[in-house]
Amino acid sequence: FPHGEPLPVGDLVVVQARKSNSRLESAAWVLALEARSGRLRWALPIGAAGGVRLAASRPLGSPCAVGDDVFVATSLGVVARLDGATGETRWLRRWPAPIREPRAASPAWQLPSPVADDRLVAWLAPDAATLGGLAPADGRTQWELRVGVDTPVGAVRTLLLGAEHLYAIGADVVAH
């Protein structure tokens, strides 16, 4: 099933999708549809993980773009940079996906989507306790910051990237 906000990239619309089965396994996909016809241009599986109880589904996010490149992050532990026109993987990083519910569980639609510019790709790791900053060119980790109710940053629900700061928004707003 498709999820998150559709992302216009050139003459395409890019969406993330998730496929789950009765064994609670989930697979993440990225799909590109031609904006005029709705025809599928490319589809790319980007990761999979074991599931959690259906009452606490893994959160869902949306892609973001810098120029014609698409950045996706999933609660299945994958962050990737893709060529928006072809779906070619420029880089892909994996993190462990927890098999238990996060300590501060959120509704499935509240995974902070990644934010990116030419300096930074920021995302919330699947454990919802680590905010990560990656280099856009190669996905190399630039920094990691512990987040959650027991940290100065608090539990993160949304990310915004400004000209000079990354804003982690939850019950409070914290700039980094």
Phi and psi in degrees as GROMACS dihedral restraints (atoms count N, CA, C in turn):
[ dihedral_restraints ]
;  ai    aj    ak    al  type     phi  dphi    fc
    3     4     5     6     1   -70.7    20    10
    4     5     6     7     1   152.0    20    10
    6     7     8     9     1  -150.4    20    10
    7     8     9    10     1   165.4    20    10
    9    10    11    12     1    77.4    20    10
   10    11    12    13     1  -175.4    20    10
   12    13    14    15     1   -85.8    20    10
   13    14    15    16     1   136.8    20    10
   15    16    17    18     1   -65.0    20    10
   16    17    18    19     1   144.8    20    10
   18    19    20    21     1  -119.5    20    10
   19    20    21    22     1   111.7    20    10
   21    22    23    24     1   -70.2    20    10
   22    23    24    25     1   129.1    20    10
   24    25    26    27     1  -138.9    20    10
   25    26    27    28     1   106.3    20    10
   27    28    29    30     1    60.2    20    10
   28    29    30    31     1  -127.8    20    10
   30    31    32    33     1   -94.1    20    10
   31    32    33    34     1    16.3    20    10
   33    34    35    36     1  -117.6    20    10
   34    35    36    37     1   163.2    20    10
   36    37    38    39     1  -122.3    20    10
   37    38    39    40     1   121.7    20    10
   39    40    41    42     1  -103.5    20    10
   40    41    42    43     1   134.5    20    10
   42    43    44    45     1  -135.3    20    10
   43    44    45    46     1   151.4    20    10
   45    46    47    48     1   -91.2    20    10
   46    47    48    49     1   153.3    20    10
   48    49    50    51     1  -143.2    20    10
   49    50    51    52     1   158.1    20    10
   51    52    53    54     1  -133.7    20    10
   52    53    54    55     1   138.9    20    10
   54    55    56    57     1  -122.5    20    10
   55    56    57    58     1   126.4    20    10
   57    58    59    60     1  -122.0    20    10
   58    59    60    61     1   156.0    20    10
   60    61    62    63     1  -126.6    20    10
   61    62    63    64     1  -180.0    20    10
   63    64    65    66     1   -69.5    20    10
   64    65    66    67     1   -15.0    20    10
   66    67    68    69     1   -88.8    20    10
   67    68    69    70     1    10.7    20    10
   69    70    71    72     1    67.5    20    10
   70    71    72    73     1    23.0    20    10
   72    73    74    75     1   -89.6    20    10
   73    74    75    76     1   144.5    20    10
   75    76    77    78     1  -127.7    20    10
   76    77    78    79     1   143.6    20    10
   78    79    80    81     1  -126.4    20    10
   79    80    81    82     1   135.4    20    10
   81    82    83    84     1  -100.2    20    10
   82    83    84    85     1   138.4    20    10
   84    85    86    87     1  -130.4    20    10
   85    86    87    88     1   155.6    20    10
   87    88    89    90     1  -123.0    20    10
   88    89    90    91     1   131.0    20    10
   90    91    92    93     1  -121.6    20    10
   91    92    93    94     1   142.2    20    10
   93    94    95    96     1  -121.3    20    10
   94    95    96    97     1   123.8    20    10
   96    97    98    99     1  -111.8    20    10
   97    98    99   100     1   142.4    20    10
   99   100   101   102     1   -67.5    20    10
  100   101   102   103     1   129.3    20    10
  102   103   104   105     1   -61.4    20    10
  103   104   105   106     1   -38.7    20    10
  105   106   107   108     1   -76.2    20    10
  106   107   108   109     1   -43.6    20    10
  108   109   110   111     1  -102.1    20    10
  109   110   111   112     1   -20.9    20    10
  111   112   113   114     1    79.9    20    10
  112   113   114   115     1     1.8    20    10
  114   115   116   117     1   -69.7    20    10
  115   116   117   118     1   141.7    20    10
  117   118   119   120     1   -69.8    20    10
  118   119   120   121     1   123.5    20    10
  120   121   122   123     1   -93.3    20    10
  121   122   123   124     1   -45.7    20    10
  123   124   125   126     1  -153.6    20    10
  124   125   126   127     1   155.3    20    10
  126   127   128   129     1  -139.6    20    10
  127   128   129   130     1   134.1    20    10
  129   130   131   132     1  -134.3    20    10
  130   131   132   133     1   119.5    20    10
  132   133   134   135     1   -75.3    20    10
  133   134   135   136     1   131.1    20    10
  135   136   137   138     1  -117.6    20    10
  136   137   138   139     1    -6.2    20    10
  138   139   140   141     1   171.3    20    10
  139   140   141   142     1   164.4    20    10
  141   142   143   144     1  -149.6    20    10
  142   143   144   145     1   158.4    20    10
  144   145   146   147     1  -160.6    20    10
  145   146   147   148     1   159.8    20    10
  147   148   149   150     1   -65.6    20    10
  148   149   150   151     1   157.2    20    10
  150   151   152   153     1   -96.0    20    10
  151   152   153   154     1   177.4    20    10
  153   154   155   156     1  -116.0    20    10
  154   155   156   157     1   170.4    20    10
  156   157   158   159     1   -51.6    20    10
  157   158   159   160     1   143.7    20    10
  159   160   161   162     1   -59.1    20    10
  160   161   162   163     1   -28.0    20    10
  162   163   164   165     1   -67.4    20    10
  163   164   165   166     1   -17.9    20    10
  165   166   167   168     1  -130.2    20    10
  166   167   168   169     1    60.9    20    10
  168   169   170   171     1   -56.0    20    10
  169   170   171   172     1   150.5    20    10
  171   172   173   174     1   -62.4    20    10
  172   173   174   175     1   141.5    20    10
  174   175   176   177     1   -62.8    20    10
  175   176   177   178     1   158.8    20    10
  177   178   179   180     1  -119.7    20    10
  178   179   180   181     1   145.4    20    10
  180   181   182   183     1  -131.5    20    10
  181   182   183   184     1  -172.9    20    10
  183   184   185   186     1  -125.5    20    10
  184   185   186   187     1   153.1    20    10
  186   187   188   189     1   -78.0    20    10
  187   188   189   190     1   166.6    20    10
  189   190   191   192     1  -136.6    20    10
  190   191   192   193     1   166.3    20    10
  192   193   194   195     1  -133.6    20    10
  193   194   195   196     1   149.8    20    10
  195   196   197   198     1  -129.1    20    10
  196   197   198   199     1   112.8    20    10
  198   199   200   201     1    62.2    20    10
  199   200   201   202     1  -130.6    20    10
  201   202   203   204     1   -95.9    20    10
  202   203   204   205     1     7.3    20    10
  204   205   206   207     1   -97.0    20    10
  205   206   207   208     1   145.0    20    10
  207   208   209   210     1  -111.7    20    10
  208   209   210   211     1   135.0    20    10
  210   211   212   213     1  -112.1    20    10
  211   212   213   214     1   131.2    20    10
  213   214   215   216     1  -127.3    20    10
  214   215   216   217     1   146.9    20    10
  216   217   218   219     1  -138.2    20    10
  217   218   219   220     1   136.8    20    10
  219   220   221   222     1  -125.0    20    10
  220   221   222   223     1   156.6    20    10
  222   223   224   225     1   -75.2    20    10
  223   224   225   226     1    -0.1    20    10
  225   226   227   228     1   -87.4    20    10
  226   227   228   229     1     1.2    20    10
  228   229   230   231     1    96.3    20    10
  229   230   231   232     1    23.3    20    10
  231   232   233   234     1  -121.2    20    10
  232   233   234   235     1   135.5    20    10
  234   235   236   237     1  -127.3    20    10
  235   236   237   238     1   133.3    20    10
  237   238   239   240     1  -145.3    20    10
  238   239   240   241     1   153.2    20    10
  240   241   242   243     1  -115.1    20    10
  241   242   243   244     1   125.3    20    10
  243   244   245   246     1  -122.1    20    10
  244   245   246   247     1   148.6    20    10
  246   247   248   249     1   -71.8    20    10
  247   248   249   250     1   119.2    20    10
  249   250   251   252     1   -63.2    20    10
  250   251   252   253     1   -32.1    20    10
  252   253   254   255     1   -75.7    20    10
  253   254   255   256     1   -35.7    20    10
  255   256   257   258     1  -114.7    20    10
  256   257   258   259     1   -18.2    20    10
  258   259   260   261     1    82.4    20    10
  259   260   261   262     1     1.4    20    10
  261   262   263   264     1   -60.0    20    10
  262   263   264   265     1   134.0    20    10
  264   265   266   267     1   -78.7    20    10
  265   266   267   268     1   118.5    20    10
  267   268   269   270     1   -81.9    20    10
  268   269   270   271     1   -42.4    20    10
  270   271   272   273     1  -158.8    20    10
  271   272   273   274     1   157.1    20    10
  273   274   275   276     1  -146.3    20    10
  274   275   276   277     1   132.1    20    10
  276   277   278   279     1  -121.5    20    10
  277   278   279   280     1   147.1    20    10
  279   280   281   282     1  -123.5    20    10
  280   281   282   283     1   143.3    20    10
  282   283   284   285     1  -128.6    20    10
  283   284   285   286     1   156.5    20    10
  285   286   287   288     1   -63.9    20    10
  286   287   288   289     1   138.5    20    10
  288   289   290   291     1   -99.1    20    10
  289   290   291   292     1   122.5    20    10
  291   292   293   294     1   -63.4    20    10
  292   293   294   295     1   147.1    20    10
  294   295   296   297     1   -94.8    20    10
  295   296   297   298     1    -3.5    20    10
  297   298   299   300     1  -110.0    20    10
  298   299   300   301     1   162.1    20    10
  300   301   302   303     1   -63.2    20    10
  301   302   303   304     1   145.6    20    10
  303   304   305   306     1   -60.5    20    10
  304   305   306   307     1   153.8    20    10
  306   307   308   309     1   -57.6    20    10
  307   308   309   310     1   -40.1    20    10
  309   310   311   312     1  -111.8    20    10
  310   311   312   313     1    74.5    20    10
  312   313   314   315     1   -61.7    20    10
  313   314   315   316     1   140.7    20    10
  315   316   317   318     1  -120.6    20    10
  316   317   318   319     1   159.4    20    10
  318   319   320   321     1   -58.3    20    10
  319   320   321   322     1   154.7    20    10
  321   322   323   324     1   -57.3    20    10
  322   323   324   325     1   -29.6    20    10
  324   325   326   327     1   -83.3    20    10
  325   326   327   328     1     1.7    20    10
  327   328   329   330     1  -104.2    20    10
  328   329   330   331     1    25.6    20    10
  330   331   332   333     1   -75.2    20    10
  331   332   333   334     1   125.3    20    10
  333   334   335   336     1   -61.4    20    10
  334   335   336   337     1   125.1    20    10
  336   337   338   339     1   -70.7    20    10
  337   338   339   340     1   155.2    20    10
  339   340   341   342     1   -65.4    20    10
  340   341   342   343     1   154.7    20    10
  342   343   344   345     1  -125.4    20    10
  343   344   345   346     1   146.0    20    10
  345   346   347   348     1  -151.7    20    10
  346   347   348   349     1   152.9    20    10
  348   349   350   351     1  -148.2    20    10
  349   350   351   352     1  -165.7    20    10
  351   352   353   354     1   -75.7    20    10
  352   353   354   355     1    -2.5    20    10
  354   355   356   357     1  -108.0    20    10
  355   356   357   358     1   -27.0    20    10
  357   358   359   360     1  -156.3    20    10
  358   359   360   361     1   144.2    20    10
  360   361   362   363     1  -118.8    20    10
  361   362   363   364     1   120.2    20    10
  363   364   365   366     1  -115.0    20    10
  364   365   366   367     1   141.7    20    10
  366   367   368   369     1  -154.9    20    10
  367   368   369   370     1   159.5    20    10
  369   370   371   372     1   -98.8    20    10
  370   371   372   373     1   122.5    20    10
  372   373   374   375     1   -63.3    20    10
  373   374   375   376     1   160.2    20    10
  375   376   377   378     1   -57.7    20    10
  376   377   378   379     1   -25.4    20    10
  378   379   380   381     1   -76.6    20    10
  379   380   381   382     1    -4.0    20    10
  381   382   383   384     1    58.7    20    10
  382   383   384   385     1    15.5    20    10
  384   385   386   387     1  -119.5    20    10
  385   386   387   388     1     1.5    20    10
  387   388   389   390     1  -134.6    20    10
  388   389   390   391     1   123.8    20    10
  390   391   392   393     1   -99.2    20    10
  391   392   393   394     1   125.3    20    10
  393   394   395   396     1  -116.5    20    10
  394   395   396   397     1   145.4    20    10
  396   397   398   399     1  -117.2    20    10
  397   398   399   400     1   122.7    20    10
  399   400   401   402     1  -115.9    20    10
  400   401   402   403     1   152.8    20    10
  402   403   404   405     1   -75.7    20    10
  403   404   405   406     1   125.8    20    10
  405   406   407   408     1   -60.9    20    10
  406   407   408   409     1   -32.1    20    10
  408   409   410   411     1   -68.3    20    10
  409   410   411   412     1   -39.8    20    10
  411   412   413   414     1  -136.0    20    10
  412   413   414   415     1     0.9    20    10
  414   415   416   417     1    77.9    20    10
  415   416   417   418     1     6.5    20    10
  417   418   419   420     1   -63.9    20    10
  418   419   420   421     1   138.9    20    10
  420   421   422   423     1   -68.3    20    10
  421   422   423   424     1   123.7    20    10
  423   424   425   426     1   -93.8    20    10
  424   425   426   427     1   -37.2    20    10
  426   427   428   429     1  -165.0    20    10
  427   428   429   430     1   160.3    20    10
  429   430   431   432     1  -136.2    20    10
  430   431   432   433     1   145.3    20    10
  432   433   434   435     1  -136.1    20    10
  433   434   435   436     1   126.9    20    10
  435   436   437   438     1   -70.7    20    10
  436   437   438   439     1   135.1    20    10
  438   439   440   441     1  -131.6    20    10
  439   440   441   442     1   162.8    20    10
  441   442   443   444     1   142.8    20    10
  442   443   444   445     1   172.2    20    10
  444   445   446   447     1   -60.4    20    10
  445   446   447   448     1   -24.1    20    10
  447   448   449   450     1   -97.7    20    10
  448   449   450   451     1    18.1    20    10
  450   451   452   453     1  -121.2    20    10
  451   452   453   454     1   162.4    20    10
  453   454   455   456     1   -60.8    20    10
  454   455   456   457     1   -28.7    20    10
  456   457   458   459     1   -76.5    20    10
  457   458   459   460     1   -34.1    20    10
  459   460   461   462     1    88.0    20    10
  460   461   462   463     1  -175.7    20    10
  462   463   464   465     1   -79.3    20    10
  463   464   465   466     1   127.9    20    10
  465   466   467   468     1   -93.7    20    10
  466   467   468   469     1   133.2    20    10
  468   469   470   471     1  -117.6    20    10
  469   470   471   472     1   -27.9    20    10
  471   472   473   474     1  -146.1    20    10
  472   473   474   475     1   145.8    20    10
  474   475   476   477     1  -117.7    20    10
  475   476   477   478     1   139.4    20    10
  477   478   479   480     1  -131.0    20    10
  478   479   480   481     1   138.8    20    10
  480   481   482   483     1  -116.2    20    10
  481   482   483   484     1   115.0    20    10
  483   484   485   486     1   -98.2    20    10
  484   485   486   487     1  -174.5    20    10
  486   487   488   489     1   -62.7    20    10
  487   488   489   490     1   -33.0    20    10
  489   490   491   492     1  -124.8    20    10
  490   491   492   493     1   -12.9    20    10
  492   493   494   495     1  -137.8    20    10
  493   494   495   496     1   152.7    20    10
  495   496   497   498     1   -99.9    20    10
  496   497   498   499     1   127.4    20    10
  498   499   500   501     1  -105.4    20    10
  499   500   501   502     1   123.9    20    10
  501   502   503   504     1  -103.8    20    10
  502   503   504   505     1   116.0    20    10
  504   505   506   507     1  -113.6    20    10
  505   506   507   508     1   128.9    20    10
  507   508   509   510     1  -142.4    20    10
  508   509   510   511     1  -121.6    20    10
  510   511   512   513     1   -70.8    20    10
  511   512   513   514     1   -25.7    20    10
  513   514   515   516     1  -127.6    20    10
  514   515   516   517     1   169.7    20    10
  516   517   518   519     1  -110.2    20    10
  517   518   519   520     1   128.3    20    10
  519   520   521   522     1  -127.4    20    10
  520   521   522   523     1   129.9    20    10
  522   523   524   525     1   -99.1    20    10
  523   524   525   526     1   142.0    20    10
